[in-house]
Amino acid sequence: MTVTANITPDNPAVVLSSEGLDNPTGQIKPDSPQAQAAIVIQDLKKSYGAIEAVKNVSLSVQPGEIFGLLGPNGTGKTTTLRCLCTLTQPDSGVLEVFGISVVQNPSAVRQCLGYVAQEVALDKMMTGRELLEMHADLYHLSKAQSLDRIQSVLKTLNLEEYADRLVKTYSGGLQKRLDLAAGLLHNPKILVLDEPTAGLDIESRQIMWQLIRQLRQSGTTILITSHYLEEIDALADRVAILDRGNVIACGTPQELKTAVGGDRVTVRIREFTSFEEATIARDALLKLSVVKSITINEMQGNSLNLVVAAQSDVLALVQAQLENLSLPIFGIARSQPSLEDVYLSVTGQCLNERLN
């Protein structure tokens, strides 16, 4: 697979090209292998009045993979999922699940999907077991199927000891796991998770990550949205970055990082650097031939984020240039590109800035 980058100040975008895929940014051709995908979304559009929630989303998800949708709130992630899960009627576009049209045959699609929304909606006056029994009835499971599946999901999600307690006594992490259990009751081929760890503490997030990996290992295809970069990096086989209702980059996390190119150097002039001083340092460092671009990161005290050539003396050159201006160095570090760098390159902003 060949991955190339095309990043300029006027067009800060990652462009992926591949010999193995007709269009790795998501466009699906009827005669391509992607037509046999677990999920196909092509040219999806959805507006609410004058607001274009989804402008043009195309992607495919292969059977058995974890596919991540990354982006801040308001980029069209949840609307895309709701259209896929038959909860929202799209304005136009193709949506298919294992070749079944979402628009033309929604009942059959629902049999294939388990959807866990971002907001937990549980009856807290029920026990966990009672709530799962209610969901089993909604799925029209027989009594025998209901008993078997409830026991199975309780065991899989480590909820057996909490099953007969009232939901109102559950922690946030346990409520998320119970919500996930409800989405797995009918043994769906595809699990759709909208921000599954939002609001959870670190320990609960790690538990949820482990459960998601176990589900993938059992053969479940998983489509997950998140605005946590480390979550998508840790879980996803492939990722699509959404911005203002469009897919602007797609590939494996490593492909996207490689496409950005160069190493990263983070420089802090002072613990709290003024924007004016950071600008002076940026302009001076841009004169170095090894420096490709620099962004002033206001969310990190006006630190300087440099994209540099991968050569051994980069840090020494940066330090010498700042010393020539009599500027101090509070901290300096070099690293490989991250998904944060990918997001910055394709949007021109840090994800934290968009979230705030």
C-alpha positions as CSV (number, residue, x, y, z in Angstrom):
1,M,0.0,0.0,0.0
2,T,1.3,3.4,-1.0
3,V,0.5,6.4,1.2
4,T,1.3,9.9,0.2
5,A,0.8,13.3,1.9
6,N,-0.2,16.6,0.4
7,I,-0.1,19.2,3.1
8,T,0.2,22.9,2.4
9,P,-0.8,26.0,4.4
10,D,-3.6,26.6,1.9
11,N,-4.7,22.9,1.8
12,P,-3.8,21.2,5.1
13,A,-5.1,17.8,4.1
14,V,-3.9,14.2,4.2
15,V,-4.5,12.6,0.8
16,L,-4.2,8.8,0.8
17,S,-3.7,6.8,-2.3
18,S,-3.5,3.0,-2.5
19,E,-2.9,0.4,-5.1
20,G,-5.1,-2.0,-3.2
21,L,-8.2,0.3,-2.8
22,D,-10.0,2.3,-5.5
23,N,-10.6,5.1,-3.1
24,P,-9.4,4.7,0.5
25,T,-11.2,7.9,1.6
26,G,-14.4,5.9,1.5
27,Q,-16.1,6.2,-1.9
28,I,-17.6,2.8,-2.7
29,K,-17.8,1.4,-6.2
30,P,-20.4,-1.3,-6.9
31,D,-17.9,-3.8,-8.4
32,S,-15.2,-3.3,-5.6
33,P,-14.5,-5.7,-2.8
34,Q,-15.9,-3.1,-0.4
35,A,-19.4,-3.8,-1.9
36,Q,-19.3,-7.0,0.3
37,A,-18.5,-5.0,3.4
38,A,-20.4,-5.3,6.7
39,I,-21.4,-1.6,6.4
40,V,-21.5,0.6,3.3
41,I,-22.2,4.3,3.5
42,Q,-22.0,6.3,0.3
43,D,-22.7,10.0,-0.3
44,L,-24.8,10.3,2.9
45,K,-26.5,13.7,3.4
46,K,-28.8,14.8,6.2
47,S,-30.0,18.3,7.1
48,Y,-32.2,19.7,9.9
49,G,-33.7,22.7,8.3
50,A,-30.9,25.0,7.3
51,I,-28.3,23.0,9.3
52,E,-26.3,20.5,7.3
53,A,-25.5,17.9,9.9
54,V,-24.0,15.4,7.3
55,K,-22.8,16.9,4.0
56,N,-21.1,14.0,2.3
57,V,-20.1,10.9,4.2
58,S,-18.8,7.8,2.4
59,L,-17.1,4.9,4.2
60,S,-17.1,1.1,4.4
61,V,-16.6,-1.2,7.4
62,Q,-15.2,-4.7,6.8
63,P,-16.6,-7.8,8.7
64,G,-14.8,-8.3,12.0
65,E,-13.0,-5.0,12.3
66,I,-13.3,-2.1,14.7
67,F,-13.9,1.1,12.7
68,G,-13.6,4.5,14.4
69,L,-15.3,7.8,13.6
70,L,-13.2,10.6,15.1
71,G,-14.1,14.2,15.6
72,P,-15.5,16.7,18.1
73,N,-19.2,17.2,18.8
74,G,-21.2,18.7,15.9
75,T,-19.2,17.0,13.1
76,G,-22.0,14.6,12.1
77,K,-20.9,11.4,13.9
78,T,-24.1,10.7,15.8
79,T,-26.3,11.7,12.9
80,T,-24.4,9.3,10.7
81,L,-25.0,6.5,13.2
82,R,-28.7,7.3,13.6
83,C,-29.2,7.1,9.8
84,L,-27.4,3.8,9.7
85,C,-29.4,2.4,12.6
86,T,-32.8,3.3,11.1
87,L,-33.5,6.0,13.7
88,T,-33.2,9.0,11.4
89,Q,-34.3,9.1,7.7
90,P,-31.4,10.3,5.5
91,D,-32.0,13.0,2.9
92,S,-30.0,11.0,0.3
93,G,-27.3,8.5,-0.1
94,V,-26.8,4.7,0.1
95,L,-26.7,2.8,3.4
96,E,-26.3,-0.9,3.5
97,V,-25.7,-3.6,6.2
98,F,-24.4,-6.8,4.7
99,G,-25.9,-5.8,1.4
100,I,-29.3,-5.0,3.0
101,S,-30.7,-1.5,2.2
102,V,-31.2,0.5,5.4
103,V,-33.9,2.6,3.8
104,Q,-35.8,-0.2,1.9
105,N,-35.6,-2.9,4.6
106,P,-35.1,-1.4,8.0
107,S,-36.6,-4.3,9.9
108,A,-34.0,-6.8,8.5
109,V,-31.2,-4.3,9.3
110,R,-32.3,-4.0,12.9
111,Q,-31.8,-7.7,13.3
112,C,-28.1,-7.3,12.4
113,L,-27.4,-4.2,14.5
114,G,-27.0,-3.5,18.2
115,Y,-27.0,0.3,18.9
116,V,-25.7,1.8,22.2
117,A,-26.4,5.5,22.3
118,Q,-24.2,8.1,23.9
119,E,-26.7,9.0,26.6
120,V,-27.5,6.1,28.9
121,A,-31.3,5.7,29.1
122,L,-32.1,3.1,31.8
123,D,-35.0,2.6,34.2
124,K,-33.3,3.0,37.4
125,M,-36.1,1.5,39.5
126,M,-35.5,-1.9,37.8
127,T,-32.8,-4.4,38.6
128,G,-30.3,-5.0,35.8
129,R,-31.9,-8.4,35.1
130,E,-35.4,-7.0,34.9
131,L,-34.2,-4.4,32.5
132,L,-32.6,-7.0,30.3
133,E,-35.7,-9.1,30.4
134,M,-37.7,-6.1,29.2
135,H,-35.3,-5.6,26.3
136,A,-35.5,-9.3,25.4
137,D,-39.2,-9.0,25.1
138,L,-38.8,-6.0,22.8
139,Y,-36.5,-8.1,20.6
140,H,-39.2,-10.8,20.6
141,L,-36.9,-13.5,22.1
142,S,-38.5,-16.6,23.3
143,K,-38.4,-17.4,27.1
144,A,-35.6,-19.9,26.5
145,Q,-33.6,-17.5,24.3
146,S,-34.1,-14.7,26.8
147,L,-32.7,-16.7,29.7
148,D,-29.8,-17.9,27.7
149,R,-28.8,-14.6,26.2
150,I,-29.2,-12.7,29.5
151,Q,-27.0,-15.1,31.3
152,S,-24.5,-14.9,28.4
153,V,-24.3,-11.0,28.3
154,L,-24.1,-10.8,32.1
155,K,-21.1,-13.1,32.1
156,T,-19.4,-11.5,29.1
157,L,-19.7,-8.0,30.6
158,N,-18.9,-9.1,34.2
159,L,-22.3,-8.0,35.5
160,E,-23.4,-11.3,37.2
161,E,-22.9,-10.0,40.8
162,Y,-24.8,-6.8,40.0
163,A,-27.7,-8.3,38.0
164,D,-30.3,-8.3,40.9
165,R,-29.4,-4.9,42.2
166,L,-31.4,-1.8,41.4
167,V,-29.9,0.1,38.5
168,K,-30.0,3.3,40.5
169,T,-27.2,1.8,42.7
170,Y,-24.9,1.2,39.7
171,S,-21.9,3.4,39.1
172,G,-21.6,5.3,35.8
173,G,-19.3,2.6,34.5
174,L,-21.7,-0.2,35.4
175,Q,-24.6,1.6,33.8
176,K,-22.6,1.9,30.6
177,R,-21.9,-1.9,30.7
178,L,-25.6,-2.7,31.3
179,D,-26.5,-0.5,28.4
180,L,-24.0,-2.4,26.3
181,A,-25.5,-5.7,27.5
182,A,-28.9,-4.6,26.3
183,G,-27.5,-3.8,22.9
184,L,-26.0,-7.3,22.7
185,L,-29.0,-9.3,23.8
186,H,-30.1,-10.3,20.3
187,N,-26.5,-11.3,19.4
188,P,-26.0,-8.7,16.6
189,K,-23.4,-9.1,13.9
190,I,-22.6,-5.4,14.2
191,L,-22.3,-3.3,17.3
192,V,-22.6,0.5,16.9
193,L,-21.2,2.4,19.9
194,D,-21.7,6.2,20.2
195,E,-19.1,7.7,22.6
196,P,-19.1,4.5,24.8
197,T,-16.6,5.9,27.4
198,A,-17.7,9.5,27.5
199,G,-17.8,10.7,31.2
200,L,-16.2,7.5,32.6
201,D,-13.2,7.5,34.8
202,I,-9.9,6.0,33.6
203,E,-10.5,2.6,35.3
204,S,-14.0,2.3,33.8
205,R,-12.7,3.3,30.4
206,Q,-10.0,0.6,30.5
207,I,-12.6,-2.0,31.4
208,M,-14.8,-0.9,28.5
209,W,-11.8,-1.0,26.1
210,Q,-11.1,-4.6,27.2
211,L,-14.8,-5.6,26.6
212,I,-14.8,-4.0,23.1
213,R,-11.6,-6.0,22.2
214,Q,-13.2,-9.2,23.5
215,L,-16.3,-8.6,21.4
216,R,-14.1,-8.1,18.3
217,Q,-12.2,-11.3,19.0
218,S,-15.6,-13.1,19.1
219,G,-16.3,-11.9,15.5
220,T,-18.4,-8.9,16.2
221,T,-18.0,-6.0,13.8
222,I,-17.8,-2.7,15.7
223,L,-18.4,0.9,14.6
224,I,-17.4,3.3,17.3
225,T,-17.5,7.1,17.6
226,S,-15.2,9.1,19.9
227,H,-13.5,12.4,20.4
228,Y,-10.8,10.7,22.5
229,L,-7.7,10.4,20.2
230,E,-6.1,7.8,22.4
231,E,-9.3,5.7,22.4
232,I,-9.5,5.5,18.6
233,D,-5.7,4.9,18.4
234,A,-5.9,2.0,20.9
235,L,-9.0,0.3,19.5
236,A,-9.6,1.0,15.9
237,D,-8.3,-1.0,12.9
238,R,-9.2,1.9,10.7
239,V,-10.5,5.4,11.3
240,A,-12.3,8.1,9.5
241,I,-11.9,11.7,10.6
242,L,-15.1,13.8,10.3
243,D,-15.1,17.6,10.1
244,R,-18.2,19.7,9.5
245,G,-20.2,16.8,8.1
246,N,-17.5,15.4,5.7
247,V,-15.0,12.6,5.8
248,I,-11.6,14.3,5.4
249,A,-9.2,11.4,6.0
250,C,-9.5,7.7,6.3
251,G,-7.1,4.8,6.8
252,T,-5.4,2.8,9.6
253,P,-4.1,4.9,12.4
254,Q,-0.5,4.1,11.3
255,E,-1.3,5.0,7.6
256,L,-2.6,8.4,8.7
257,K,0.4,9.1,10.9
258,T,2.8,8.1,8.1
259,A,0.9,10.2,5.6
260,V,1.4,13.3,7.8
261,G,5.2,12.9,7.4
262,G,8.1,14.1,9.5
263,D,8.8,14.0,13.2
264,R,7.3,16.3,15.9
265,V,9.1,18.7,18.2
266,T,7.3,20.5,21.0
267,V,8.9,23.6,22.4
268,R,7.9,25.6,25.5
269,I,9.7,28.9,25.8
270,R,8.4,29.5,29.3
271,E,5.9,27.7,31.5
272,F,3.4,30.4,30.4
273,T,4.6,32.0,27.2
274,S,3.0,35.1,25.8
275,F,1.6,34.8,22.3
276,E,3.9,37.6,21.1
277,E,7.0,35.8,22.3
278,A,5.8,32.5,20.8
279,T,5.3,34.3,17.5
280,I,8.9,35.7,17.5
281,A,10.2,32.2,18.2
282,R,8.0,30.6,15.5
283,D,9.2,33.1,12.9
284,A,12.8,32.5,13.8
285,L,12.5,28.7,13.7
286,L,10.7,28.7,10.4
287,K,14.0,29.9,8.9
288,L,15.6,26.6,9.6
289,S,15.6,24.3,6.6
290,V,14.7,21.2,8.8
291,V,11.5,22.9,10.0
292,K,8.5,22.2,7.7
293,S,5.7,24.0,9.7
294,I,4.9,25.3,13.1
295,T,1.7,25.7,15.0
296,I,1.3,27.8,18.2
297,N,-0.8,25.7,20.6
298,E,-2.7,28.1,22.7
299,M,-4.3,25.2,24.7
300,Q,-0.8,24.3,25.9
301,G,0.4,27.7,27.1
302,N,1.4,28.9,23.6
303,S,3.8,26.1,23.1
304,L,5.3,25.5,19.6
305,N,4.4,22.4,17.7
306,L,7.0,21.8,15.0
307,V,6.9,19.4,12.0
308,V,10.5,18.7,11.3
309,A,12.7,16.5,9.0
310,A,13.7,13.2,10.5
311,Q,17.4,13.9,11.1
312,S,19.4,13.4,14.2
313,D,20.5,17.0,14.9
314,V,17.1,18.7,14.9
315,L,16.9,19.4,18.6
316,A,20.4,21.0,18.6
317,L,19.5,23.2,15.7
318,V,16.2,24.4,17.3
319,Q,18.0,25.1,20.6
320,A,20.8,27.0,18.9
321,Q,18.3,29.2,17.0
322,L,16.4,30.1,20.2
323,E,19.7,30.8,22.0
324,N,20.6,33.3,19.2
325,L,17.5,35.2,20.1
326,S,18.3,35.0,23.9
327,L,15.1,33.0,24.4
328,P,14.9,30.5,27.2
329,I,13.7,26.9,26.8
330,F,11.4,25.6,29.5
331,G,10.9,22.3,27.8
332,I,11.6,20.5,24.5
333,A,10.6,17.1,23.3
334,R,10.7,15.1,20.1
335,S,8.2,12.4,19.1
336,Q,6.7,10.4,16.2
337,P,3.4,11.7,14.7
338,S,0.2,11.0,16.6
339,L,-3.5,11.1,15.7
340,E,-3.5,14.6,17.2
341,D,-1.0,15.6,14.6
342,V,-3.1,14.0,11.9
343,Y,-6.2,15.9,13.1
344,L,-4.2,19.1,13.1
345,S,-2.9,18.6,9.6
346,V,-6.3,17.9,8.1
347,T,-8.3,20.6,9.9
348,G,-5.7,23.2,10.8
349,Q,-6.8,23.0,14.5
350,C,-6.1,20.8,17.5
351,L,-9.0,18.6,18.5
352,N,-8.9,20.1,22.0
353,E,-9.5,23.6,20.5
354,R,-12.6,22.3,18.6
355,L,-13.9,20.7,21.8
356,N,-13.6,23.9,23.7
